[in-house]
Amino acid sequence: MSLLADRTRPLLVGALYSQSGPTAYLERTQLNATRLAIEEINAAGGVAGREVILSTSDAASDPLRFSAIAEKMLDDEGADLLIGCYMTNARQAVVPVVERRGALLSYAACYEGFEYSANVIYGGAVPNQHILMLARYLMKEPDKRFYLVGTRYTFPIESNRVLLTLIAEGRGYTLAERYIPLVASRREIDQIVQDIKQKKPDVVFCTVVGEAAAIFYELCAEAGLTDHITFASLTITEAEVASMPPQIADGHLTAATYFQSVDTPENRRFVRAYQARFGLHERLNAMAETAYAVTHLTLSAIERAGSAATEAIRSELAHASYKAPQGEVRLDPENSHLYLWPRIGRVGSDGQFRIIAEASSSVKPDPYLVNHTLEDWTNTLPPNNLLLASGL
């Protein structure tokens, strides 16, 4: 995979995303962000003078298709690396493919942690980079009553497992933990909404993904729950809010490493470039930003290394950083995850998130959550690392 061996061969990137299915509305933004990053790299001269070519195929929100497409890209098309995936079951289907072939996947989403592969660069947040900050914020007062609802797959189940521990440590109570299928009917979702109405929690922690998320929030609003219950999430981004009726999610909270409202020069450039390329009406979100950053980070490492070999990329990334829209990010060579910038945002009536809490420096990834208590969030950071916005 030496780039120096053949100066005429383009660098082929396989992009693993869905363009149809229940998560396509979000994965399309990841694909667009990956495409934008590659176009920017080509405009600046490519990678070691080589054009970067993007190959993509609709994975249709199906893990088996993700696996088959990854195999085709690596075996038949000769892809130099893979970038993408959103849901954990898609990533889990692709990891054995890259491990068997010694290839590299740059994963473009937050996830539940508790995984390591030498063939994966984990670009998104793990629990200590989102859920710890959110739990600490939600449990400033004791005796909070929580209702946990999510889609039935690994990320919500594992995230709720972590939150259950944090709730107990924060002297809170869990009233229920419920799950729905990825493709759920309004009736299935409404059954949970009615149960929430009956149990009267203080906080609903939502990790529903896909098109069902908009239905869940709409039904909660119709049931009058959004007026007096705090709704908090790791998965409700600008993309989900855009798919809901106006102001349905107004006031709801999300913990993420990026919001479109992040005030950095890099983010202002990113938003302008994305909207100029894909439409002024388009909104950014944390998954799109992760895809954009990990594409730039990985391809710049290939250029410096002069090779697309997995070990060469990992070795180069151990000594590099990238000024992403969320802030400067870099790889932790101990675990193949990135130092990232935790934030909490509150949805406004315009569908954008107002940042109400954020770290003042990037946070070391702890994918196995060795430090897992609410106090650990404070004790593992400098005193000024967490900034709370005015008006809380």
C-alpha positions as CSV (number, residue, x, y, z in Angstrom):
1,M,0.0,0.0,0.0
2,S,2.9,2.3,-0.5
3,L,2.0,5.6,-2.2
4,L,5.5,6.0,-3.3
5,A,5.5,2.8,-5.4
6,D,2.9,4.1,-7.9
7,R,2.7,7.8,-8.3
8,T,-0.1,7.5,-11.0
9,R,-2.6,5.5,-8.9
10,P,-5.4,7.5,-7.2
11,L,-6.1,6.8,-3.5
12,L,-9.5,5.0,-3.2
13,V,-11.6,5.6,-0.1
14,G,-14.6,3.4,0.5
15,A,-17.4,5.3,2.2
16,L,-19.8,3.0,4.2
17,Y,-23.1,4.8,4.6
18,S,-26.9,4.3,4.1
19,Q,-28.8,6.3,1.5
20,S,-32.1,4.5,2.2
21,G,-33.6,3.0,5.3
22,P,-34.5,4.4,8.7
23,T,-31.1,6.0,9.5
24,A,-30.5,7.3,6.0
25,Y,-31.5,10.9,6.8
26,L,-28.5,11.1,9.2
27,E,-26.0,8.9,7.3
28,R,-26.5,11.1,4.2
29,T,-25.0,14.0,6.2
30,Q,-22.0,11.8,7.1
31,L,-21.5,10.9,3.4
32,N,-21.8,14.6,2.4
33,A,-19.2,15.6,5.0
34,T,-16.9,12.8,3.9
35,R,-17.3,13.9,0.3
36,L,-16.7,17.6,1.3
37,A,-13.4,16.7,3.1
38,I,-12.2,14.7,0.1
39,E,-13.0,17.5,-2.2
40,E,-11.1,20.0,0.0
41,I,-8.1,17.6,0.0
42,N,-8.1,17.2,-3.7
43,A,-8.4,21.0,-4.2
44,A,-5.3,21.3,-2.1
45,G,-3.3,18.9,-4.2
46,G,-4.6,15.5,-3.1
47,V,-2.7,13.0,-0.9
48,A,1.0,13.0,-1.8
49,G,0.0,14.5,-5.2
50,R,-2.6,11.8,-5.8
51,E,-6.3,12.4,-6.4
52,V,-8.6,10.8,-3.8
53,I,-11.5,9.0,-5.3
54,L,-14.6,8.2,-3.2
55,S,-16.5,4.9,-3.7
56,T,-19.9,4.5,-2.0
57,S,-22.8,2.2,-2.2
58,D,-26.2,2.2,-0.4
59,A,-25.9,0.0,2.7
60,A,-29.7,0.5,3.4
61,S,-29.3,0.5,7.2
62,D,-28.6,-3.2,7.0
63,P,-25.5,-4.6,8.8
64,L,-25.2,-7.5,6.4
65,R,-25.0,-5.1,3.5
66,F,-22.4,-3.0,5.3
67,S,-20.2,-6.2,5.6
68,A,-20.8,-7.2,2.0
69,I,-20.0,-3.7,0.7
70,A,-16.9,-3.5,2.8
71,E,-15.7,-6.8,1.4
72,K,-16.4,-5.7,-2.2
73,M,-14.6,-2.4,-1.8
74,L,-11.5,-4.0,-0.4
75,D,-11.4,-7.1,-2.5
76,D,-12.8,-6.1,-5.9
77,E,-12.2,-2.3,-6.0
78,G,-8.9,-2.2,-4.1
79,A,-10.0,0.4,-1.6
80,D,-7.0,1.8,0.4
81,L,-9.2,2.4,3.5
82,L,-12.8,2.6,4.7
83,I,-14.5,5.5,6.4
84,G,-18.0,5.5,7.8
85,C,-20.7,3.6,9.7
86,Y,-23.2,5.0,12.1
87,M,-25.0,2.3,14.1
88,T,-22.9,0.0,16.3
89,N,-24.3,-3.1,14.6
90,A,-23.0,-1.8,11.2
91,R,-19.5,-1.2,12.7
92,Q,-19.5,-4.6,14.4
93,A,-20.3,-6.2,11.0
94,V,-17.4,-4.4,9.3
95,V,-14.7,-4.8,12.0
96,P,-14.1,-8.5,11.2
97,V,-13.8,-7.7,7.5
98,V,-11.0,-5.1,8.1
99,E,-9.3,-7.3,10.7
100,R,-9.1,-10.3,8.3
101,R,-7.6,-8.1,5.5
102,G,-5.4,-5.9,7.6
103,A,-7.3,-2.9,6.4
104,L,-8.4,0.2,8.3
105,L,-11.8,1.6,9.2
106,S,-12.1,5.2,10.3
107,Y,-15.4,5.0,12.3
108,A,-17.5,8.2,12.0
109,A,-19.9,8.2,15.0
110,C,-20.1,8.2,18.7
111,Y,-20.7,4.8,20.3
112,E,-21.0,2.9,23.6
113,G,-17.3,2.2,24.1
114,F,-15.9,-1.2,25.4
115,E,-14.2,-2.1,22.2
116,Y,-10.8,-2.0,20.7
117,S,-9.4,-3.1,17.3
118,A,-6.0,-2.2,15.9
119,N,-7.8,-1.9,12.5
120,V,-10.2,0.9,13.6
121,I,-9.8,4.6,14.3
122,Y,-12.7,5.4,16.6
123,G,-13.6,9.0,15.6
124,G,-16.6,9.6,17.9
125,A,-17.3,10.1,21.6
126,V,-17.3,7.3,24.1
127,P,-19.3,7.4,27.4
128,N,-16.8,9.5,29.4
129,Q,-17.0,12.1,26.6
130,H,-20.7,12.6,26.6
131,I,-22.8,10.6,29.1
132,L,-20.8,11.5,32.2
133,M,-21.1,15.2,31.6
134,L,-24.9,14.9,30.9
135,A,-25.5,12.7,34.0
136,R,-23.6,15.2,36.2
137,Y,-25.7,18.0,34.8
138,L,-29.0,16.2,35.2
139,M,-28.3,15.1,38.8
140,K,-27.3,18.4,40.3
141,E,-30.2,17.7,42.7
142,P,-30.7,14.2,44.2
143,D,-33.8,12.0,44.0
144,K,-34.4,12.6,40.2
145,R,-36.6,9.9,38.7
146,F,-35.5,8.6,35.3
147,Y,-37.3,6.8,32.5
148,L,-34.9,5.3,29.9
149,V,-36.1,4.6,26.4
150,G,-34.1,3.5,23.3
151,T,-33.9,1.5,20.1
152,R,-33.2,-2.2,20.7
153,Y,-29.5,-2.5,19.7
154,T,-26.1,-2.3,21.4
155,F,-25.6,1.5,21.7
156,P,-28.8,2.3,23.7
157,I,-28.6,-0.8,25.8
158,E,-24.9,-0.2,26.8
159,S,-25.5,3.5,27.3
160,N,-28.4,2.8,29.6
161,R,-26.2,0.3,31.5
162,V,-23.7,3.1,32.2
163,L,-26.5,5.6,33.1
164,L,-28.1,3.1,35.5
165,T,-24.9,3.0,37.5
166,L,-24.6,6.8,37.4
167,I,-28.2,7.3,38.5
168,A,-27.6,5.0,41.5
169,E,-24.4,6.8,42.4
170,G,-26.1,10.1,42.1
171,R,-28.9,9.1,44.5
172,G,-31.5,9.0,41.7
173,Y,-34.2,6.4,40.7
174,T,-34.8,4.5,37.5
175,L,-38.5,4.0,36.9
176,A,-38.3,2.0,33.7
177,E,-36.0,0.9,30.9
178,R,-37.8,0.3,27.6
179,Y,-36.8,-0.5,24.0
180,I,-38.4,-0.4,20.6
181,P,-37.4,-1.9,17.3
182,L,-35.4,0.2,14.7
183,V,-38.5,0.1,12.6
184,A,-41.3,0.7,15.1
185,S,-45.0,1.4,14.5
186,R,-46.7,4.5,16.1
187,R,-48.7,2.1,18.2
188,E,-45.5,0.5,19.7
189,I,-44.0,3.9,20.4
190,D,-47.3,5.3,21.8
191,Q,-47.4,2.4,24.3
192,I,-44.2,3.7,25.8
193,V,-45.4,7.3,25.7
194,Q,-48.5,6.4,27.7
195,D,-46.3,4.5,30.2
196,I,-44.2,7.6,30.6
197,K,-47.3,9.6,31.2
198,Q,-48.4,7.2,33.9
199,K,-45.1,6.9,35.7
200,K,-44.4,10.7,35.7
201,P,-40.5,10.8,35.6
202,D,-38.5,13.9,36.1
203,V,-36.2,13.0,33.2
204,V,-36.7,10.9,30.0
205,F,-33.3,9.7,28.7
206,C,-33.9,9.0,25.0
207,T,-31.6,6.9,22.7
208,V,-34.2,6.2,20.1
209,V,-32.5,6.5,16.6
210,G,-33.8,6.5,13.1
211,E,-37.1,7.8,11.9
212,A,-38.8,6.5,15.1
213,A,-37.1,9.3,17.1
214,A,-39.3,12.0,15.4
215,I,-42.4,10.0,16.0
216,F,-41.5,9.5,19.7
217,Y,-41.0,13.2,20.3
218,E,-44.1,14.1,18.4
219,L,-46.2,11.7,20.5
220,C,-44.7,12.9,23.7
221,A,-45.6,16.5,22.8
222,E,-49.2,15.4,21.9
223,A,-49.4,13.7,25.3
224,G,-48.4,16.9,27.1
225,L,-45.2,15.4,28.5
226,T,-42.7,18.0,27.1
227,D,-44.0,20.8,29.2
228,H,-42.9,19.4,32.6
229,I,-40.4,16.6,31.9
230,T,-36.8,17.1,31.0
231,F,-35.9,15.2,27.8
232,A,-32.2,14.4,27.4
233,S,-30.3,12.4,24.8
234,L,-27.0,11.4,23.2
235,T,-28.6,10.8,19.8
236,I,-31.0,13.6,19.1
237,T,-29.0,15.9,16.8
238,E,-29.8,18.8,14.5
239,A,-30.7,16.1,11.9
240,E,-33.4,14.6,14.1
241,V,-34.8,18.0,15.1
242,A,-35.0,19.0,11.4
243,S,-37.2,15.9,10.8
244,M,-39.7,16.9,13.5
245,P,-42.6,19.4,13.4
246,P,-41.5,22.9,14.3
247,Q,-40.6,23.4,18.0
248,I,-41.4,19.9,19.1
249,A,-38.0,19.5,20.6
250,D,-37.7,23.0,22.0
251,G,-35.8,22.9,25.3
252,H,-34.6,19.4,25.1
253,L,-31.0,18.5,25.9
254,T,-28.3,16.6,24.0
255,A,-24.8,15.7,25.1
256,A,-22.4,15.7,22.1
257,T,-18.9,16.8,21.1
258,Y,-20.3,19.1,18.3
259,F,-23.2,21.3,17.5
260,Q,-23.6,23.5,14.5
261,S,-23.6,26.5,16.9
262,V,-20.0,25.8,18.1
263,D,-18.1,29.1,17.9
264,T,-14.7,28.3,16.3
265,P,-13.2,29.7,13.1
266,E,-12.9,26.1,11.9
267,N,-16.6,25.5,12.4
268,R,-17.6,28.7,10.8
269,R,-15.6,27.6,7.7
270,F,-17.1,24.1,7.9
271,V,-20.7,25.3,8.0
272,R,-20.2,27.8,5.2
273,A,-18.5,25.2,3.0
274,Y,-21.0,22.5,3.7
275,Q,-24.0,24.7,3.0
276,A,-22.4,26.1,-0.1
277,R,-21.9,22.6,-1.4
278,F,-25.1,20.9,-0.3
279,G,-27.7,23.7,0.2
280,L,-28.1,26.7,2.5
281,H,-31.0,24.9,4.3
282,E,-28.8,22.0,5.3
283,R,-28.0,21.6,9.0
284,L,-24.8,20.1,10.5
285,N,-24.7,17.5,13.3
286,A,-22.2,15.7,15.4
287,M,-22.0,12.6,13.2
288,A,-21.4,14.7,10.1
289,E,-18.6,16.6,11.9
290,T,-17.1,13.4,13.1
291,A,-17.0,12.0,9.5
292,Y,-15.5,15.3,8.2
293,A,-12.8,15.4,10.9
294,V,-11.8,11.7,10.7
295,T,-11.5,11.9,6.9
296,H,-9.1,14.8,7.1
297,L,-7.2,13.3,10.0
298,T,-6.8,9.9,8.4
299,L,-5.9,11.2,4.9
300,S,-3.4,13.7,6.3
301,A,-1.7,10.8,8.2
302,I,-1.5,8.8,4.9
303,E,0.2,11.7,3.2
304,R,2.8,12.2,6.0
305,A,3.4,8.5,6.2
306,G,3.7,8.0,2.4
307,S,1.6,4.8,2.9
308,A,-1.9,3.7,3.4
309,A,-0.8,0.6,5.4
310,T,-2.7,0.4,8.7
311,E,0.3,0.4,10.9
312,A,1.9,3.3,9.1
313,I,-1.3,5.4,9.5
314,R,-1.6,4.5,13.2
315,S,2.0,5.3,13.8
316,E,1.6,8.7,12.1
317,L,-1.6,9.5,14.0
318,A,0.2,9.0,17.3
319,H,2.1,12.2,16.7
320,A,-0.5,14.4,14.9
321,S,-3.6,16.5,15.6
322,Y,-6.2,18.2,13.5
323,K,-8.1,21.4,14.1
324,A,-11.6,20.0,13.7
325,P,-14.8,22.2,13.8
326,Q,-15.4,21.1,17.4
327,G,-11.8,21.9,18.4
328,E,-8.3,20.3,18.1
329,V,-8.6,16.5,18.1
330,R,-5.9,13.8,18.3
331,L,-5.6,10.1,18.6
332,D,-4.9,8.4,21.9
333,P,-2.4,5.7,20.7
334,E,-3.3,3.6,23.8
335,N,-6.8,2.8,22.6
336,S,-7.3,4.2,19.0
337,H,-9.9,6.7,20.2
338,L,-9.8,10.5,19.9
339,Y,-9.4,13.3,22.5
340,L,-12.7,15.2,22.0
341,W,-14.6,18.2,23.3
342,P,-17.8,17.2,25.4
343,R,-20.7,19.7,25.4
344,I,-24.3,19.9,26.4
345,G,-26.8,21.7,24.1
346,R,-30.4,22.8,24.6
347,V,-32.6,22.9,21.5
348,G,-34.0,26.3,20.7
349,S,-37.2,27.2,18.8
350,D,-35.1,27.6,15.6
351,G,-33.9,24.0,15.8
352,Q,-30.3,24.9,16.7
353,F,-28.6,24.0,20.0
354,R,-27.6,26.6,22.5
355,I,-24.5,25.3,24.2
356,I,-25.1,25.4,28.0
357,A,-22.0,23.5,29.2
358,E,-18.7,22.5,27.6
359,A,-15.2,21.3,28.4
360,S,-12.5,24.0,28.0
361,S,-10.0,21.4,26.7
362,S,-10.2,18.1,24.9
363,V,-10.9,15.1,27.1
364,K,-8.9,11.9,27.0
365,P,-11.0,8.9,25.8
366,D,-11.8,6.2,28.4
367,P,-13.6,3.6,26.2
368,Y,-13.7,1.0,29.0
369,L,-14.9,3.6,31.5
370,V,-12.3,2.7,34.1
371,N,-13.3,5.9,35.9
372,H,-17.1,5.7,35.9
373,T,-18.6,7.8,38.7
374,L,-19.9,11.3,38.6
375,E,-17.0,12.4,40.8
376,D,-14.6,10.9,38.3
377,W,-15.7,13.5,35.7
378,T,-14.6,16.3,38.1
379,N,-11.5,14.6,39.4
380,T,-10.0,13.5,36.1
381,L,-10.1,17.1,34.7
382,P,-8.4,20.3,35.7
383,P,-10.7,22.5,37.8
384,N,-11.3,24.9,34.9
385,N,-11.9,22.1,32.3
386,L,-15.7,22.3,32.6
387,L,-17.3,25.6,31.7
388,L,-21.0,26.3,32.4
389,A,-22.6,28.9,30.2
390,S,-24.4,31.8,31.8
391,G,-28.1,31.6,32.5
392,L,-28.1,28.0,33.9
